[in-house]
Protein backbone atom coordinates (compact mmCIF):
# COMPACT_ATOMS: atom_id res chain seq x y z
CA UNK A 1 0.00 0.00 0.00
CA UNK A 2 3.05 2.21 0.32
CA UNK A 3 3.43 2.86 -3.42
CA UNK A 4 -0.28 3.48 -3.97
CA UNK A 5 -0.10 7.32 -4.08
CA UNK A 6 2.76 7.04 -6.58
CA UNK A 7 0.73 4.72 -8.80
CA UNK A 8 -2.32 6.93 -8.44
CA UNK A 9 -0.34 9.96 -9.59
CA UNK A 10 0.78 8.11 -12.71
CA UNK A 11 -2.78 7.00 -13.33
CA UNK A 12 -3.73 10.69 -13.39
CA UNK A 13 -0.88 11.43 -15.79
CA UNK A 14 -2.02 8.61 -18.08
CA UNK A 15 -5.54 9.99 -17.86
CA UNK A 16 -4.31 13.44 -18.94
CA UNK A 17 -2.38 11.84 -21.82
CA UNK A 18 -5.55 10.02 -22.90
CA UNK A 19 -7.54 13.25 -22.78
CA UNK A 20 -4.83 15.07 -24.76
CA UNK A 21 -4.91 12.32 -27.38
CA UNK A 22 -8.71 12.40 -27.56
CA UNK A 23 -8.69 16.18 -27.99
CA UNK A 24 -5.98 15.94 -30.65
CA UNK A 25 -3.51 18.19 -28.85
CA UNK A 26 -0.49 16.23 -30.04
CA UNK A 27 1.51 16.66 -26.84
CA UNK A 28 1.22 13.14 -25.44
CA UNK A 29 4.92 12.39 -25.77
CA UNK A 30 5.84 15.68 -24.10
CA UNK A 31 3.50 14.93 -21.19
CA UNK A 32 5.01 11.48 -20.70
CA UNK A 33 8.62 12.68 -20.82
CA UNK A 34 7.85 15.65 -18.57
CA UNK A 35 6.30 13.36 -15.97
CA UNK A 36 9.27 10.99 -16.10
CA UNK A 37 11.71 13.91 -15.82
CA UNK A 38 9.75 15.26 -12.86
CA UNK A 39 9.86 11.88 -11.14
CA UNK A 40 13.63 11.67 -11.54
CA UNK A 41 14.06 15.25 -10.30
CA UNK A 42 11.91 14.61 -7.23
CA UNK A 43 13.79 11.43 -6.36
CA UNK A 44 17.12 13.25 -6.66
CA UNK A 45 15.75 16.15 -4.62
CA UNK A 46 14.64 13.70 -1.94
CA UNK A 47 18.15 12.26 -1.66
CA UNK A 48 19.64 15.76 -1.55
CA UNK A 49 17.21 16.91 1.15
CA UNK A 50 17.92 13.78 3.16
CA UNK A 51 21.59 14.83 3.17
CA UNK A 52 20.83 18.49 3.92
CA UNK A 53 18.57 17.68 6.85
CA UNK A 54 21.41 15.77 8.51
CA UNK A 55 23.64 18.85 8.72
CA UNK A 56 24.56 19.72 12.29
CA UNK A 57 26.70 22.84 12.02
CA UNK A 58 24.95 26.20 12.00
CA UNK A 59 27.61 27.50 9.62
CA UNK A 60 26.87 24.70 7.13
CA UNK A 61 23.15 25.44 7.31
CA UNK A 62 23.71 29.16 6.76
CA UNK A 63 25.99 28.35 3.82
CA UNK A 64 23.18 26.30 2.29
CA UNK A 65 20.85 29.29 2.63
CA UNK A 66 23.53 31.53 1.13
CA UNK A 67 23.80 29.06 -1.76
CA UNK A 68 20.05 29.30 -2.28
CA UNK A 69 20.34 33.08 -2.46
CA UNK A 70 23.16 32.84 -5.02
CA UNK A 71 20.99 30.60 -7.19
CA UNK A 72 18.06 33.00 -6.72
CA UNK A 73 20.16 35.94 -7.88
CA UNK A 74 21.08 34.03 -11.05
CA UNK A 75 17.39 33.29 -11.60
CA UNK A 76 16.59 36.99 -11.19
CA UNK A 77 19.28 37.82 -13.73
CA UNK A 78 17.90 35.23 -16.17
CA UNK A 79 14.39 36.61 -15.81
CA UNK A 80 15.31 40.26 -16.28
CA UNK A 81 18.49 40.16 -18.38
CA UNK A 82 19.64 43.42 -16.88
CA UNK A 83 23.38 43.63 -16.21
CA UNK A 84 23.31 44.95 -12.64
CA UNK A 85 20.71 42.52 -11.36
CA UNK A 86 23.14 39.74 -10.50
CA UNK A 87 25.12 41.58 -7.83
CA UNK A 88 22.31 43.79 -6.56
CA UNK A 89 20.01 40.78 -6.43
CA UNK A 90 22.57 38.79 -4.45
CA UNK A 91 23.03 41.62 -1.98
CA UNK A 92 19.30 42.31 -1.66
CA UNK A 93 18.32 38.69 -1.19
CA UNK A 94 21.04 38.09 1.40
CA UNK A 95 20.21 41.25 3.34
CA UNK A 96 16.51 40.36 3.39
CA UNK A 97 17.14 36.73 4.30
CA UNK A 98 19.69 37.18 7.03
CA UNK A 99 17.97 40.27 8.47
CA UNK A 100 15.06 37.99 9.26
CA UNK A 101 16.89 34.77 10.16
CA UNK A 102 19.63 36.11 12.46
CA UNK A 103 17.33 37.91 14.93
CA UNK A 104 15.01 34.90 15.05
CA UNK A 105 18.00 32.71 15.85
CA UNK A 106 19.28 35.12 18.49
CA UNK A 107 15.99 35.30 20.38
CA UNK A 108 15.43 31.56 20.07
CA UNK A 109 12.32 31.54 17.88
CA UNK A 110 14.22 29.46 15.35
CA UNK A 111 16.59 26.76 16.44
CA UNK A 112 19.89 26.04 14.70
CA UNK A 113 18.41 22.93 13.13
CA UNK A 114 18.27 22.30 9.39
CA UNK A 115 14.64 21.18 9.37
CA UNK A 116 13.72 24.65 10.68
CA UNK A 117 16.22 26.94 9.01
CA UNK A 118 16.39 25.52 5.48
CA UNK A 119 12.63 25.65 4.73
CA UNK A 120 12.28 29.04 6.42
CA UNK A 121 15.30 30.38 4.55
CA UNK A 122 13.91 28.99 1.32
CA UNK A 123 10.63 30.81 1.87
CA UNK A 124 12.40 34.10 2.48
CA UNK A 125 14.75 33.64 -0.49
CA UNK A 126 11.85 32.71 -2.78
CA UNK A 127 9.75 35.68 -1.72
CA UNK A 128 12.74 37.99 -2.06
CA UNK A 129 13.38 36.68 -5.56
CA UNK A 130 9.76 37.25 -6.50
CA UNK A 131 9.77 40.77 -5.06
CA UNK A 132 13.00 41.71 -6.81
CA UNK A 133 11.94 40.45 -10.22
CA UNK A 134 8.48 42.01 -10.04
CA UNK A 135 9.69 45.38 -8.80
CA UNK A 136 12.64 45.65 -11.18
CA UNK A 137 10.56 44.51 -14.13
CA UNK A 138 8.00 47.17 -13.32
CA UNK A 139 10.69 49.82 -12.74
CA UNK A 140 12.52 49.04 -15.99
CA UNK A 141 9.21 49.02 -17.86
CA UNK A 142 8.28 52.43 -16.45
CA UNK A 143 11.68 53.95 -17.23
CA UNK A 144 11.69 52.67 -20.81
CA UNK A 145 8.15 53.89 -21.25
Residue pairs with C-beta under 8 A, 6 or more apart in sequence:
10 35
13 31
13 32
13 35
16 31
17 28
17 31
17 32
20 26
20 27
20 28
20 31
21 28
52 64
52 114
52 118
53 114
53 115
53 118
54 114
55 61
55 64
55 114
58 105
58 112
61 112
61 113
61 114
61 117
61 118
62 98
62 101
62 117
64 114
64 118
64 121
65 97
65 98
65 101
65 117
65 118
65 121
65 122
65 125
66 94
68 121
68 122
68 125
69 90
69 93
69 94
69 97
69 125
69 128
70 90
72 89
72 93
72 125
72 126
72 128
72 129
73 85
73 86
73 87
73 89
73 90
73 93
73 129
74 86
75 129
76 85
76 86
76 89
76 93
76 129
76 132
76 133
76 136
77 85
77 86
77 89
79 133
79 137
80 133
80 136
80 137
80 140
82 136
82 140
85 132
85 136
89 129
89 132
92 128
92 132
93 125
93 128
93 129
93 132
96 124
96 128
97 121
97 124
97 125
97 128
100 124
101 110
101 117
101 120
101 121
101 124
104 110
104 120
105 111
105 112
105 117
110 116
110 117
110 120
111 117
